[in-house]
Amino acid sequence: MNDSSRAFLSVQDLVVHFKTADGIVKATDGLSYNLERGKTLGIVGESGSGKSVSSAAIMGLHRGTNAMITGNIWLDDVDLLELSDREMRAKRGKEVAMIFQDPLSALHPYYSVGNQIAEAYRVHNKVSRRDARKKVVEMLELVGIPQPDRRYDSYPHEYSGGMRQRAMIAMALINDPSLVIADEPTTALDVTVQAQILDLLQKLQREFNTAIIMITHDLGVVAEMADDALVMYAGRAVEYGPVKEVLTHPEMPYTWGLLSSVPDVGGDPNARMVPIPGNPPSLLNPPSGCPFHPRCVHSDKVPGDLCRTTLPELREGPRGAGHLTRCHLPDPEAIYEAVVVPEIAPEQAEER
């Protein structure tokens, strides 16, 4: 049924579990979020938090595997999980595309870069090889590949890391998709090239009005690129809302830990990085209650034994504004201001 009130992309109660010899891996467990066209959602969290698994489900990449998937993934009022394999193949690359973390492994070493992008274009468009080549050369030029006509015939190993990533962006955008998933697209690049790639994505987003999911562990990238931020832990959303709210008024101790473990090159040189204690939980046997409680240094501030026994709901905090948090702390903002900020930067706290 068409629902005009639904967001362009609406992920609702998404569950992705995998059957293994050791048991059920709960990679994503009840994830929900929305994204509009022309906007960017930044998804952050440690490795194993479910970021890439949930986004691969949007692409239909778990089909034919041992994955057990429930929930809904509405893209422009079509539930992708209800589509047949043939219908999903028609949408993959055309309406939803992905930029992978490692373009060298994503690109085939035996075929030229141009031919691979042309193949992605011809799958969804009935055009001649000559017209496809012309379109690819235009796209390579658009993403900043020098001498695109000559580079069309080059192989992936003949491209630099930054050029390969640009080529992957060209492949993702060649069919003008409405949704692009960027899975840590700048991780293997140096800082200068990272900035160029992010600027390019923002420029192309403005031109094509593309919705972007940016998967990253870099909160700086989220601050620069995203309109909304989604923090994931143990397969669940633990904080979600407008990026400015989440990064300047975080209400979940896990988000505090992510922020305190990132150096601020423009801030106080005496500020300490405070790592999150312990390790991420096993998704084969996640902790009871709040999955973060074994690593949380603030669980003693919650009355009773709620953190260990009861999973907190993802609900709107005291500031409102669509800022959702999964935590039992009665007044997280007060604890953050009184305890966490002084721990990260004592001198700055004194100035407050």
C-alpha positions as CSV (number, residue, x, y, z in Angstrom):
1,M,0.0,0.0,0.0
2,N,1.3,3.5,-0.9
3,D,1.9,5.6,2.2
4,S,2.8,9.2,1.4
5,S,3.8,9.8,5.0
6,R,6.6,7.2,4.8
7,A,10.2,8.4,4.4
8,F,12.0,7.7,1.1
9,L,14.0,5.0,2.8
10,S,12.4,3.5,5.8
11,V,14.0,0.6,7.6
12,Q,11.7,-0.9,10.2
13,D,12.5,-3.5,12.8
14,L,15.2,-5.1,10.6
15,V,16.6,-8.4,11.9
16,V,19.5,-10.2,10.3
17,H,20.6,-13.4,11.9
18,F,23.0,-16.0,10.6
19,K,22.9,-19.7,11.3
20,T,26.4,-21.1,12.1
21,A,27.8,-24.3,13.6
22,D,28.2,-22.5,16.9
23,G,24.7,-21.0,17.0
24,I,22.8,-18.0,15.8
25,V,24.8,-14.8,15.2
26,K,22.5,-11.8,15.9
27,A,24.2,-9.4,13.5
28,T,21.3,-6.9,13.4
29,D,18.5,-7.1,15.9
30,G,15.5,-4.8,15.5
31,L,17.0,-1.8,13.6
32,S,14.8,1.1,12.5
33,Y,15.6,4.4,10.8
34,N,14.5,6.8,8.1
35,L,16.2,8.7,5.3
36,E,15.0,11.3,2.8
37,R,16.2,12.0,-0.7
38,G,19.1,14.5,-0.8
39,K,20.0,13.7,2.9
40,T,22.9,11.7,4.4
41,L,22.7,9.3,7.3
42,G,25.9,8.6,9.1
43,I,26.1,5.1,10.7
44,V,28.9,4.7,13.3
45,G,30.1,2.0,15.7
46,E,32.9,-0.4,16.3
47,S,33.6,-3.4,14.0
48,G,30.9,-6.0,14.5
49,S,28.2,-3.6,15.5
50,G,26.0,-4.4,12.5
51,K,26.7,-1.4,10.3
52,S,27.7,-3.2,7.1
53,V,25.4,-6.2,7.6
54,S,22.3,-4.0,7.8
55,S,23.2,-2.0,4.7
56,A,24.0,-5.2,2.8
57,A,20.5,-6.3,3.5
58,I,19.2,-3.2,1.7
59,M,21.3,-4.2,-1.3
60,G,19.9,-7.7,-1.1
61,L,23.4,-9.1,-0.7
62,H,22.4,-11.7,1.9
63,R,20.1,-13.6,-0.6
64,G,21.2,-17.1,-1.1
65,T,23.2,-17.2,2.1
66,N,22.4,-18.6,5.6
67,A,20.9,-15.3,6.7
68,M,17.5,-15.1,8.3
69,I,15.9,-11.7,7.7
70,T,12.7,-10.2,9.0
71,G,11.3,-6.7,9.1
72,N,10.7,-4.2,6.4
73,I,13.0,-2.1,4.1
74,W,10.8,0.4,2.3
75,L,12.4,2.2,-0.6
76,D,10.1,4.7,-2.2
77,D,7.1,2.7,-0.9
78,V,8.4,-0.7,-2.2
79,D,9.4,-3.3,0.4
80,L,12.8,-4.6,-0.9
81,L,12.5,-7.7,1.3
82,E,9.3,-8.7,-0.5
83,L,10.9,-8.6,-4.0
84,S,11.9,-11.6,-6.0
85,D,15.6,-12.1,-6.8
86,R,15.0,-10.9,-10.4
87,E,13.2,-7.8,-9.2
88,M,15.9,-7.1,-6.7
89,R,18.6,-7.4,-9.4
90,A,16.7,-4.9,-11.4
91,K,16.9,-2.4,-8.6
92,R,20.5,-3.1,-7.5
93,G,22.8,-0.7,-9.3
94,K,19.8,1.2,-10.8
95,E,17.9,2.5,-7.8
96,V,20.3,1.6,-5.0
97,A,24.1,1.3,-5.3
98,M,27.0,0.7,-3.1
99,I,30.6,2.1,-2.8
100,F,32.7,-0.5,-1.2
101,Q,35.6,0.0,1.3
102,D,38.3,-1.6,-0.8
103,P,37.9,-0.8,-4.5
104,L,40.9,-3.0,-5.4
105,S,39.0,-6.1,-4.3
106,A,35.7,-4.9,-5.6
107,L,37.1,-4.3,-9.1
108,H,38.0,-7.3,-11.3
109,P,41.7,-7.3,-12.0
110,Y,41.3,-8.9,-15.5
111,Y,39.1,-6.2,-17.0
112,S,39.7,-2.6,-17.6
113,V,38.0,-0.1,-15.3
114,G,36.0,1.5,-18.1
115,N,34.6,-1.9,-19.3
116,Q,33.5,-2.8,-15.8
117,I,31.7,0.5,-15.3
118,A,30.2,0.2,-18.9
119,E,28.9,-3.3,-18.0
120,A,27.2,-1.9,-14.9
121,Y,25.6,0.8,-17.2
122,R,24.5,-1.6,-20.0
123,V,22.8,-4.0,-17.5
124,H,20.2,-1.4,-16.9
125,N,20.2,0.5,-20.2
126,K,19.8,-0.8,-23.8
127,V,22.7,1.1,-25.4
128,S,25.5,0.2,-27.8
129,R,29.1,-0.3,-26.5
130,R,30.0,3.0,-28.2
131,D,27.3,4.9,-26.3
132,A,28.2,3.1,-23.1
133,R,31.8,4.1,-23.5
134,K,30.8,7.7,-24.1
135,K,28.7,7.7,-20.9
136,V,31.5,6.2,-18.8
137,V,34.1,8.7,-20.1
138,E,31.7,11.5,-19.1
139,M,31.3,10.0,-15.7
140,L,35.0,9.4,-15.1
141,E,35.6,13.1,-16.0
142,L,32.8,14.1,-13.6
143,V,34.4,12.3,-10.7
144,G,37.8,13.9,-11.5
145,I,39.7,11.1,-13.3
146,P,42.4,12.8,-15.5
147,Q,42.5,11.9,-19.2
148,P,39.3,9.8,-18.8
149,D,39.2,8.6,-22.4
150,R,42.7,7.0,-22.0
151,R,42.0,5.8,-18.4
152,Y,38.9,4.0,-19.6
153,D,41.2,1.2,-20.9
154,S,43.5,1.1,-17.8
155,Y,43.3,-1.8,-15.3
156,P,42.6,-1.4,-11.6
157,H,46.2,-1.9,-10.6
158,E,47.2,1.0,-12.9
159,Y,45.0,3.4,-10.8
160,S,46.1,5.0,-7.6
161,G,44.0,4.3,-4.4
162,G,42.2,7.6,-4.7
163,M,41.5,7.1,-8.4
164,R,40.1,3.6,-7.8
165,Q,37.8,5.0,-5.2
166,R,36.7,7.7,-7.7
167,A,36.1,5.0,-10.3
168,M,33.9,3.1,-7.7
169,I,31.9,6.3,-7.2
170,A,31.5,6.6,-10.9
171,M,30.2,3.0,-11.1
172,A,27.8,3.6,-8.2
173,L,26.4,6.8,-9.8
174,I,26.4,5.8,-13.5
175,N,22.7,4.8,-13.4
176,D,21.7,7.9,-11.3
177,P,20.5,5.8,-8.3
178,S,18.3,7.4,-5.7
179,L,20.2,5.7,-2.8
180,V,23.9,5.2,-2.4
181,I,25.5,3.2,0.4
182,A,29.1,4.2,1.1
183,D,30.8,1.6,3.2
184,E,33.8,3.3,4.8
185,P,34.8,4.7,1.4
186,T,37.8,6.7,2.7
187,T,39.3,4.3,5.2
188,A,42.4,3.2,3.1
189,L,43.1,6.7,1.7
190,D,45.4,9.4,3.0
191,V,43.9,12.5,4.6
192,T,44.1,14.8,1.6
193,V,42.5,12.2,-0.7
194,Q,39.8,11.5,1.9
195,A,38.8,15.2,1.9
196,Q,38.6,15.2,-1.9
197,I,36.4,12.1,-1.9
198,L,34.0,13.5,0.7
199,D,33.8,16.8,-1.2
200,L,33.1,14.9,-4.4
201,L,30.3,12.9,-2.8
202,Q,28.7,16.1,-1.4
203,K,29.0,17.7,-4.9
204,L,27.4,14.8,-6.6
205,Q,24.7,14.5,-4.0
206,R,23.7,18.1,-4.6
207,E,23.6,17.4,-8.4
208,F,21.7,14.2,-8.3
209,N,19.7,14.7,-5.1
210,T,20.9,11.3,-3.9
211,A,20.2,9.9,-0.5
212,I,23.4,8.6,1.1
213,I,24.1,6.1,3.9
214,M,27.7,6.8,5.1
215,I,29.0,3.8,7.1
216,T,32.1,4.8,9.0
217,H,34.0,4.6,12.3
218,D,35.2,8.2,11.8
219,L,33.0,10.7,13.8
220,G,34.7,13.5,11.9
221,V,33.3,12.2,8.6
222,V,29.9,12.0,10.2
223,A,30.1,15.6,11.5
224,E,31.1,16.9,8.0
225,M,28.8,14.8,5.8
226,A,25.7,13.7,7.7
227,D,22.3,15.2,8.4
228,D,21.4,12.5,10.9
229,A,23.6,10.1,12.9
230,L,22.9,6.5,14.0
231,V,25.1,4.9,16.6
232,M,25.1,1.1,16.6
233,Y,26.2,-1.4,19.2
234,A,25.7,-5.1,19.2
235,G,23.4,-5.0,16.3
236,R,21.1,-2.4,17.7
237,A,20.7,1.4,17.4
238,V,21.7,2.9,20.7
239,E,21.5,6.6,19.7
240,Y,19.8,8.2,16.7
241,G,18.9,11.8,15.7
242,P,20.1,15.0,14.1
243,V,23.9,14.9,13.8
244,K,24.4,18.1,15.7
245,E,22.3,16.9,18.6
246,V,24.0,13.5,18.8
247,L,27.5,14.8,18.6
248,T,27.1,17.9,20.9
249,H,24.6,16.5,23.4
250,P,25.2,12.7,23.4
251,E,23.0,10.8,25.9
252,M,24.4,7.3,25.6
253,P,27.6,6.2,27.4
254,Y,28.7,4.3,24.4
255,T,28.5,7.5,22.3
256,W,30.5,9.2,25.0
257,G,33.1,6.6,24.7
258,L,33.4,7.0,20.9
259,L,33.7,10.7,21.2
260,S,36.3,10.6,24.0
261,S,38.5,8.1,22.1
262,V,38.9,10.5,19.1
263,P,41.7,13.1,19.2
264,D,40.7,16.7,18.5
265,V,43.5,18.2,16.4
266,G,42.1,21.7,16.8
267,G,41.3,21.4,20.5
268,D,43.2,21.3,23.8
269,P,46.6,19.7,23.3
270,N,46.5,18.5,26.9
271,A,43.1,16.7,26.4
272,R,43.3,13.0,27.0
273,M,41.8,10.3,24.9
274,V,39.8,7.9,27.1
275,P,39.3,4.5,25.4
276,I,36.2,2.4,26.0
277,P,37.1,-0.4,28.4
278,G,36.7,-4.0,27.4
279,N,35.8,-5.5,24.0
280,P,32.6,-5.6,21.9
281,P,30.3,-8.5,22.9
282,S,29.9,-11.7,21.1
283,L,26.9,-11.6,18.8
284,L,26.5,-15.4,19.4
285,N,25.8,-14.8,23.0
286,P,25.1,-11.1,23.7
287,P,24.8,-9.9,27.3
288,S,21.4,-9.7,28.9
289,G,19.8,-6.3,29.5
290,C,21.6,-3.4,28.0
291,P,24.3,-5.0,25.8
292,F,26.8,-2.2,26.7
293,H,26.5,-2.7,30.5
294,P,29.6,-4.9,30.9
295,R,31.7,-2.1,29.6
296,C,29.7,0.9,31.0
297,V,31.4,2.8,33.8
298,H,28.1,4.6,34.6
299,S,25.8,1.6,35.2
300,D,26.1,2.1,39.0
301,K,24.2,5.3,38.6
302,V,21.1,3.4,37.5
303,P,18.8,2.3,40.4
304,G,18.3,-1.4,40.9
305,D,19.7,-4.0,38.4
306,L,18.0,-2.6,35.3
307,C,21.2,-2.4,33.1
308,R,21.9,-6.1,33.6
309,T,18.3,-7.4,33.4
310,T,16.3,-5.2,31.1
311,L,17.0,-4.0,27.5
312,P,16.2,-0.3,27.5
313,E,13.9,1.0,24.8
314,L,15.1,3.4,22.1
315,R,13.1,6.5,23.2
316,E,13.3,10.3,22.9
317,G,15.4,12.0,25.5
318,P,14.7,15.1,27.6
319,R,15.9,17.4,24.8
320,G,13.4,16.1,22.3
321,A,14.1,17.2,18.7
322,G,13.9,13.6,17.5
323,H,17.0,12.6,19.5
324,L,16.5,8.9,20.5
325,T,18.6,7.1,23.1
326,R,18.7,3.5,24.4
327,C,19.8,3.9,28.0
328,H,18.5,3.6,31.6
329,L,20.4,6.6,33.0
330,P,17.9,9.0,34.6
331,D,19.7,12.2,33.6
332,P,22.4,11.4,31.0
333,E,23.0,15.1,30.0
334,A,23.9,16.0,33.6
335,I,26.3,13.1,34.0
336,Y,27.9,14.0,30.7
337,E,28.5,17.6,31.7
338,A,29.6,16.8,35.2
339,V,31.6,13.6,34.7
340,V,32.5,12.9,31.1
341,V,33.5,16.3,29.8
342,P,35.9,17.0,32.8
343,E,37.5,13.6,32.3
344,I,38.2,14.3,28.6
345,A,39.4,17.8,28.9
346,P,40.0,19.1,32.5
347,E,41.1,22.6,31.4
348,Q,38.1,23.1,29.2
349,A,35.8,21.9,31.9
350,E,37.2,24.5,34.3
351,E,36.5,27.3,31.7
352,R,32.9,26.2,31.6
